[in-house]
Amino acid sequence: MAARISIAAAPAASLERAVTHLSAAVERDPGLCDAWVLLAPLLYEQGDAAPARAAAARACELFPGRAEVRLAAAYLAYRAGEVTGAESLFALAIPGLPSPLQALFADLTPLLTPEDGDALAVMVHRSVSQYRGREVVHKMRGLIPRQMF
């Protein structure tokens, strides 16, 4: 099985090379939506938040309903600390993905009443779903009296 490497863990030279090639591609053909989508998170990881948002905005202009575009925008919103906006973008993007990719995401909805459950529901990647669920339970354990937990 191939090891997963995060963008942030990629060597700086590889990241710069990828940004250079993708930037050249979008300069030659500004209508390349895939290049804009790939460029946005790479620019953010280089520390260029404004150009990253501009790349995601350009991808949204080209193909506003495309799931990959929404995922790129959600990633940028999440990395910028805009969790609520990221969550809504993820919720819009995930149903538009092919089934194998949808399976990578998990819906962490607590087993509560529907009103309470909606307030605590979170969409996360499957690889962090157990960690995130435990984190929520740990926080709730500190807030709710033991006899009510």
Disulfide bonds with the S-S distance in Angstrom:
none
